[in-house]
């Protein structure tokens, strides 16, 4: 597969350098860098956004939250809202 455009390559380069700056003794294979280094950065980037999205979905009662024995929140679909969710997804073109 051909390399992506220059802006995307620069972004990836900065992410690799950022990871190495935070973990100066790190070394890995190409596959390890993709799976672990870049994935870790994506997780850190996305976590606050996913948390906010879940809060919104809970507020709309589309997703239910339950505290587990581990005291962590566990999320699941509110099956009573499934028909409305499917309708909304179709209207949004997501399904």
Secondary structure, DSSP 8 states (H G I E B T S, - for coil): -----HHHHHHHHHHHHHHHHHSTT----HHHIIIIIIHHHHHHHHHHHHHHHHHHHHHTTSEEEEE-TTS-EEEEE-GGGHHHHHHHHHHHT--
